[in-house]
Amino acid sequence: MGETPNRVVRFYGNTDYAMQAIGFKEISFVRIDQLNDPFDPHIYFTTDFGDDYAALIDYVRQNHKEDFKIFSARLPEQNWKGFLTKITDRFASIRNSTFIFSTCAVSEKQHPKDNLYMWSHYGNGHRGVAIEFNTDLLAEAVISKEKTLNGERAQIGTVWNEISYAATLPKLSCEVIYESIMTADKEFKVEAWRQSKFSEIMPLMLRTKSLVWKEENEWRLMWHNDETNLNIQRLTLLDDTIAGLYLGCRVSDSAKQNMTSQLKRSFPNAFIYDGKKFAGEFTIKFDLLK
């Protein structure tokens, strides 16, 4: 994973939602199984050998001859279906307990505010707005929330997740299954695999999207909560978390006035830029209002 950006941007196609984030000083996390893209994230039991037990055993016999007897004893064919059920349930548990807040990274080379695709797709045809956030303050709010929920304080480096883009989905290989079984105890408890290669594939699935989305340069803020059936989780923002606001070039004058006045009250140090179509070019020009 690359270095976490100092700032990220979130587009809001509905200005009412942006007003809520600014006025209530909170953002909303959505449970991952509620996302529009059914491939995002693709946390399902998917292997590069299907679910063919014979193929798995043949792989271990050829590549780990010295461990073959131990492996086949720990995972005999009669236990294979139960093993698949355990893993499938584990994947479902992650889907049901992971909440995300999606953003686009700000870098020296590019800024999401200049991306016409993002304004058209996520900014409701330039009728919405883009809010710029301080990543450290967002992470600190999540860490504090997780400590309240779980009694443990997460590390700041585990909160932000950079999205990778690929042509194919991450899959479980025979090697991953082999290593996981050899690492686990005799009861194949999932908790025993946290240090194994198996434990690495799930985070990879959480952070991988199709190449068609590469232009978004997405970074996700994530947390886990397996004690709720809600689809939405809300997070209270710390002071100065919102660094700035970019107004789409089609935002109404009344909405601009309302959002500008509210931002000044809730986040007095934040900047405000008003978007305008740049004559003769496929470009948006932003005038500083504050």
N, C-alpha and C positions, 0 to 999 in steps of 0.2 A: 504494500500500500504506500502511496506517495505521501508527501508531507501535507498535513491538514491545512487547507487555505485559511487565511485570517478572516475572510469574509465569504459569505454565501448569499445567494439570492433565491427568493421564493416568489413565483408568479401567482397572482390571485385573479382569476377571471371574473369573479364576483366581488365587487367592491364592498359589499356588506360583510363578507367574510374577512376581508382585510381590515375593515373598520373594527370588527370584533377583536381581532388580534391586537390592534393598536389600542383600542379603548379599554378592553379588559386585561391587557398586558398578558396575553396567553396565546399559545399555539395549540393546534390539534394534531395528534398522531392517529393514523388510521391503521387498523389491523391489516396485515399483509394479504389476507385472503379476501379483502374487500377491494383490492386494486382492480382497475379496469382490464389490464393485460393479464390473461390467464397464464402466461408464461413468466410472470413477474411476481414473486420469484417462483421458480419451478422446484419446490422442495417436495419431491416425491422419490420413492425408491426407484431409481433408474440406474441400471448397470450397463456395462459394455458387453455382457454375456447373457442378457435376458435374466430369467430366473432358473436357468438350467443347472441343477446341482451337479450333474455329471461333468459339465464344462468346468465348474469350479474345482471339483476334485481332481480332474485331469491336470488343471493348471498347477495345483499344489504338488501333485505327484512329480511333475516335470521340473518345477522351479524351486521346491523346498522339500526335497526328498528326505532330508534328515528329520523334518517335523511332520511328515505325512501321517504317521500313526497317531501322534498327539492331536493333530488337527481333526482327523476323521473321527477320533474318539470324542472330541469336544463338540463336534458338529456332525453327527451321523445323519444319514438321509432322512430318518424318521423325525428328526428335529428341525429339518430344513424349513418346512412350512411355518412352524412356530417361530422360528428365527425371523422369517420374512414378516410375519405379523407384528413381532416386537419392533422391528425397524420401521415398518409402515406407521405404526402407532406413534413412534418417536417423531417421525417427520410431521405427522398431523399435529402433535403437541406443539411443535415449534411454530407451525403455521397459525395455530390458534392463540399463541401467546406473544407473538412478536408484533410490535407497533413501530411505525416509521414516520418520519417527517422528511420529505424529499426536497432537496435544494440543488442549485447549480453553483459550481465553484466560481469565484472571482479570481482571476490571475492577471499577471502583468501583460500577457499576450492577448487576453480576451475577457470581455465582460458580458454577462448574460443580457444586460440592458440593451446591447447593440444587436441582439440576435432577432431578426424579423420572424423567423420560424417560431421561436419561443413566444413572442408576443401574439402571433396569430393563433397558435395551438393552445397555449396555456393562459394567455392573457386575453382570451375572448375577443380576438380580432382587434387588439389594442384598446379595448374598452375597460380593461382591468388595470392592475398596478403590479409593481414588483417591489418587494420589501427586502432590504439588505440587512443581514444579521451579522453580529459579532460571534464567530464560531466558539471562542473560548467561553463566553458567557452562556451560550446555549448549552454547551457541554456541562458546565458547572451546574446549571439548573437540572439537567437530567440526572447527573450524579447524585445530587441532593435528593431528588425524587426517588431514585432507586434505593438509596439508603433508608428512606422512610418506609418504602414498600417491603424491601427484602432484608433490611438490617445490615446490609453490606454496602460498602462504598466502592463503586466501580472505578477503574482507572480511566483517565481522560482519553488515553489512546484507544480504548475499546468502544467508545461511544460513537465516534464518527466512522463511517464506512464509505470508502471510495468504491464506486461501481465500476466493474470491469465489463467490457463488451466483447462478445465472442460470437462466432458463427454456429457453434454447437453448445449444447447444455453440458454442464459438468456431470460426470457419471461416476458411479462406484465401480471400481475395477476389482478383478479377482485378488489383486495384491492388497487392496484396502481391506477386503473381507478377511483375507488370510491374516493380515497383521492385527486386525481388530480381535479376531477370535483367539489368537495367540496371546494377546495382551489381557483380554477379559478373564474374569474368574469363571469357575465352572458353571455358574448360573447365567452367564452372559449378561450381567447387569450393565445397562447402558452407562451408568455412572463410572464404571471401570474403564471406559473407552475414551475418557476426556483427553488423555495424553496420547492417544493413538492417531493413526492416519485417518481413521474413520471420523474422528471428531473434527478433522480439518475440512471435510467435504461439505458439511452443512453450512458453515459460514461462507464457503465459496459459492454455494448455491444461492445464498442470500444476497451475494454481492455481484451476481452475474446477470447481465441482460443481453438481448440481441443487439447485433451491430447496428441495426436501424436506429437505435437510440443514442448512438455515440456522440452526436452533436450536443447533447444535453450536458455532458461533463458533470454527471450527477454525483453528489455526496449525500449520504443518508444518515440522519440521526436516528438511532434505534434504542429501544429498550424492550425488556421482556416482563410480562406480567401474566402469570398463569392462574391468577385468582379472580379473574373477571370474565364475564360473557359480553361485555360491551365491545362495540366495534370502534369506538373512539375513546382516546385518552387525552386529557388536557394537561398542559404544562404551564405553570405560572412563570413569566419571564422576569429576569433580574433587571434592575435599572441599566439603561444604556445598551440593552441587548439589541434593540432595533437601532441600526446605525443610520439608515436612510430610507427614503421612499422615492420611487420613480413612477410618475403618472403616465399612463398610456395616452397616446395622442388623440384618442376618441373618448376619453373620460369627460363626463359632463361637467360644466362649470360648478354646479351645485355640489357634486360629489367631490370635486377638487377642493372647494372651500371647506366642506365638512371634514375631509380627511386631513387637510393641512392644519386646521385648528385643533383637531383631536391629537394629532401627532405632537404638536407644540406643548400640549398639556401632559401627555403621557411620557413622551421621550423628548424633552426639550433640547437635547444636544444633537438630535438627528437632523440630517440635511434633507431637503426636498427638491427634486428636479421635475420639471414639467416637460413632457415629450411633445415634440413637433415634427411633422413631416418635413424633410429637407428637400427643397425644391430641386427637381432635376436629377435626383439620385435615389437609389434604394437605401436610404439612411434615415435614422431618427436622430434629431438634434435635441439635446436636453438643456433647458435653461434653468439655472439655479434660482430657486425661489427663496431659499433660506440656508 
